Amino acid sequence: MPAVSLHVLRRRLQELSLLLEDIPRFKRELQRLMEQYADLSYQPGETIPFTQASERLLVPPVVLYEVEAFLSTRIAQSPEPALHLADLLWEDSLPLYRHLAAVLLRDLPLTNETLAAVEERLSRWINDTEGASHFIPMIVTAAEGLQKHALEAWLNLVHTWLFSASPRNRRVALVALRHLVQNTSFENLPLIFDWLSAWLQEFSISTPTAETLDLLQTLTKRSPAETAYFLRQLLGLLPAPTARRLVRTVLPMLPEDYRQRLQSTLRLMTARSNPPPTQQPLV
């Protein structure tokens, strides 16, 4: 990757803004610009964790920051070209361009019309996440504007995905709920616990997925007391092996008093499910 000159990069972005009347050409020129800095031969693996977008996309952080800022301030404020560009970028399928498409949706000013357009694209784009875990955070990024400015609409969408027949949709919904719990301004944790309880029972989850465990651990960090109470309820609602697996996932994260109580309950459950053999009378 070449060294980054902010002066040159900003000048090139300024030149790009002159092409807003021709979005397909704008997209081609943006690609040409990004290809000077990005290693587009890299394809993220399923098991590689990424802590920030620049690691996921192998673009220097300063380049990604400047391009995101440019798209947010120059493009996202014009809904029609922004949506057109987002569609073209998402169609490309490379993580870099799908991330930029998500940024455009994230920063789009929400009106009745754009709200419907964002919801439609999220529901359509979610079909492209199957077999590609690195695309799931991009869906969540694209929905950040909904979460911030139209929370009820976002919750309705997530609820639809969570209880859909598609495992792919359910995975995205669990990741979305985890991001919601991480937002300390969101206070309706009982809603999340209710949804998670109903979901675990409806789909008879025998082996919790990584997304399920991540959400449960995030809830534990956010509210240990509510999570411990939730887990005690699950012990009576779910099959014993599933309930024990969920409890043991978060036991080390709980304060000592909650941990001891749950461990005692687990021991009682184990004793009941494995009663001692009946002694045969001597003849």
Buried (B, 14 or more C-beta within 10 A) or exposed (E): EEEBEEEEBEEBBEEBEEBBEEBEEBBEBBBEBBEEBBEBEEEBEEEEEEEEBBEBBBBBEEBBEBBBBBBBEBBBEBBEBBBBBBBBBBEBEBBBBBBBBBBBBBBBEBEEEBBEBBBEBBBEBBEBBEEBBBBBBBBBBBBBBBBEEBBEBBBEBBBEBBBBEEEBBBBBBBBBBBBBBEEEEBEEBEBBBEBBBEBBEEEEBEEBEEBBBBBBBBBBEBBBEBBBEBBBEBBEEBEBEBBBBBBEBBBEBBEEEBBEBBBEBBEEBEEEEEEEEEEEEEE
